[in-house]
């Protein structure tokens, strides 16, 4: 039905006295725009005098005299004049009005507003596994059975009805219906009963599944990634996860600009099935080109190529783009960084579009200060600090100044480190250090130069395979026990070493592993100059494993075997011998306390060692307890043995932070011997192994 509206304009006319005019003739009115006989008949005749005259008589005006106007106002005019006089009169001052006191309502002090207690029951959702999800989001459940008033209770009930309906639809129950009933309490002390009842109805399933748009190469990438099959329920989580897989899969196979349109699901109420259609625009198939940069530049394009794991002309893969971004983040040189493909409009020889990688760089802080500390029985306190400029010699050329202040150790050193040196994950390092150690086993004043080429793990970038090839030049003046003289004397050693290390890390965390295993092997051919040249080889093999037993409970174990071949013990500088005992070795004993001792009871060191450890790590929240048992022994022989093992047992406490656990271990030796500590204490960062 159409409705037509018209507007009528009303004109206000002013009557002005005019000379008498002759009545119009028919000819005069022929062109009149309005002529209605009935309307004319209703008007008074112009020939008759008006019966309600309100116009005053006006006297003739003499041009030679002052105009005189004589008026005889009617009653209406008198009222109008009186009203005008009232309007012209001044207003009454505000101060003369009486002010009334505001209305107040007395509320008894200490009286609390009355709340409505209620009890919620839910039916129909548990059978389809929606009961827990509903209660996690329910407004009524969040209210803990109390509402300020009936309006609030009703609003919560309405919100829960909408929530339940959304949950039903998200699981494919599009015909579902939800009712809520509020039953007032029969007695004042009883709660109001709120019953929410859901009737799911029949669950809808997928029927025809179609992906529209240009096809890919190879064909069907989008359909394969979607992974939906006929007969599956139309669940929101299932559909959204499938579409996310499409968005991830296409960029991994050469389509960086793939776009997914809005899905369409056509439901059939008769069959309770839905036809699913997803439009996909894959965009051009692309290959890697060069690099572009923007922002505050930290790296140039040459170093970006060093960090990338793809070559020019290689088919685009978003996983390699993400890998480059992670490598950039791991340098700790950026405040913000992003990597994204940019179409160049050029074609490669294989017909793919060439895309450059745009790296947006935000320069971060280049300097940092780090401080760590710890305590161990037999070793005392130790505080380590360092100052680092991570990019003093670009790209990634760091200068590190470090110092150690401890009860038994003091040192100062500088290190130059080039990360990603010509190749991803390769590190070149050179350093110099002066140190002083005053142990029960020896006292040493040393100067060392060292260099290495390595591939190491970091807390941000943990690697499975690591290696190190290094060299050391050491000049050290040390005290050693002279068996011939039965006393300690000082000797100077010049040592050259070629330490090599290879490791595999299959654990899930560098600082707090909960599953997997690690294997590390070290071998260091060395030559010592003291009363001739003495050559020998130091080797060490260490393995550790981690097995989750239950939620929050991990069983961890460690084995360490060491050996020195090719030289007698007394010809080895005391600082280069093997030792056992302490927080990183066999807990329950002091630092370097195990093994053979001199006449004064001071450790002599050895040429082989055997160590075992087992822990049960139980974590609850940010805290944990760790009962443990350690075993080990140091031998004078060149090959490790399994006899004469000493045992230590104890319990540890852990406080878990975002950079690793803080460790406090308390242990005691089993079958303690005279001179050995009753209780040992170890405080540090990270797990024991």
DAKA-V700574 format. One line per field, one symbol per residue. psi: psi as a letter, one per 30 degrees, with the letter a starting at -180 (. if undefined). Layout:
BEGIN
psi=???
END
This chain:
BEGIN
psi=kkkkkkkkkkkkkkkkkllkklkkleeegegkfkjjeeeeffklkffkkkfikgklkklkkkfflkkkkkkikleeeeeeeeeeeeefkklkkfffkkkkklklkkkkkfkkkklkklkkkkkffefghfeeeefffkeeeffhgkkeleeeeeeeeeeeeeeeeeeeefggifglkklkkjjlkelefklkkjjkkkjeakkklkckkkjllklljllgeeeeeegklkfkkikeeeeeeeeeeefeeeffhgifgkkkaklkjjkjfefhlkkkkjkkjfakkllkbaklllajkeklfefeeeflgllkfkkkjfefeeeeeeeeeffggkfkklklkkkfglklfgflkkkljjjkkjkakfllkkklllkkkffalkkklkkkjfheikkhjkkkklkkjlegkklklkkkkjlhjfkkgkkkkklkkklkkileelkkjlkkklllkljlllfeikkekllkjlkkkkkkjlklkjeefhlklklkkkkklikkkklkjglfkefikflalkkkkkkjklkkjjhlkkklkkkkkkkklkjkeljfkkkklkkkklkkkglleffkkefglklkkaegcjkfllkgflallafggkkflafllkklkkkjjkkjbgllkjklklkllklflfkklglgkkkklaklkkjklfglkkkjkklkkkhklkfkkekkkkkaklle.
END
